[in-house]
Amino acid sequence: MKFLDNYQEQTYALLRIVTGFLFIWHGTQKLFNFPKEFTYDLNAMMYAAGGIEMIGGALVMIGLFTRPAAFLCSGLMAAAYWMVHGMNNFFPIMNGGEAAAFFCFAFLYIAARGTGMWGLGKD
């Protein structure tokens, strides 16, 4: 797999962009029922989570304020995992928390690494 060595920066940028893009839609679902209806009752905490998902995901995607936005998104997903999923069953495959766990660690990596190429900000 040495052929990918020359594309480390590009693949990291794609990871950052796609992770942010996917995260945005969790926020728009909560806040606007778009692109899919959010079937749970919203409270203040859910509205806050939706805002962080939508705005934080957009900031990470475009590479602006990447480190703080990704760190906030990572913390949100850690809290979401334990509050919604982790107390139901230890195994993420059983508690439905795979996406939350993956987002948590993807955003943690992005917070540690920073914007990289193809971003509007510089770390």
N, C-alpha and C positions, 0 to 999 in steps of 0.2 A: 504494500500500500504506500510505498514511498512516493508514488506519483502525486499524491495529495499534499505532500510537503510544501509544494510551491503555492498552494491555495489556502493556507491556514487563515490568513486575514480575511479572505473572501468568504470562507465557510463560517467563520465567526460572525462576520457582518450579517450573513443570511440567518444564522441562529438568532441574533439579536432582533433583526427585523421581523422574522416570522413569529418569534415568541411574543413580541409586542403586538403584532397584528392579531394573533389568535386571542390574546388577552383582552383586547379592546371589546370584542363581541360579548364577553361575559358581562362587561359593564353596560353596554347598550341593551342587552337583554333585560337586566335588572331595571334600568332607568326608563327605557322606552319600549319594552316588549318587542325589540327588534334585534335580530332577524327572526327570533322565536319567542313566543310568549313565556314569561317567567311565571311559573305556576305557584310560587310560594308567596305568602303575605310579606310585604315589605315593612320594615321598621327602620329607625334611624341608623342602626348599624348596617343594615343591608344597603341603604342609600349611600352611606359613606363608602362601603365596599365597592358599590357600582361606580362611584366617582373615581376611586383609586384605580379600579380596573380600566375604566375608559381613558382617563387622562394619563395615568401611569403607563399603560400599554402604548398609548400614542407617543409619549415622550421617549420611551425605550425604542420604539420602532423607528422614529426619526433621528434618534441619537442626540437628544437635547436633554441636559441634566440627567444623563443616563445613570450615573452611579447612585445618586439619591433616589431617583424614581424606581430603579430596579431594587434597591434595598427596601424601600417601602412596600413594593409589590411582593417581594420575598417574604417579608414579615406578615403581610396580609394573608398570604397563602399558608404560612405556618400556623397562624391563628385559625384560619378557616379549616385546615386539616384537623386540628385537635378539637375545635368546637363542634364541627359538623360530622366529621368522619371517624377520627381516631378513637373516640370513646365507644364506638359501636363494635369494633372488632380490631384486633391487632394488625391483620393483614390488609393492605390497601386494596387488593383484588376483591376482598370480601366486604369492605366498608365503602367502596365507591370513591375512594380518595386518591386514586392514581394521578388524576390531572392536577389536583391541588399540590400533591407531593412533588410532581415533576416541575410545575411552575415555580414552586418554592426554591428548588435547587437550581433551576435554570436561571432564575432572576438573581440568586445569590452569586452564581458564577459571573453573570453579566455585571453585577455591582462590583465585584472584585476586579474584573478585567477592564471595564470602562467602555467607552464608545467604540473605539476601533475605527476602521474605515467606513466610508459611506454614511457618516453621521454629521449632523449640523453643529454639534458642539465638540470641543476638544477637552480632554481630561488633563 
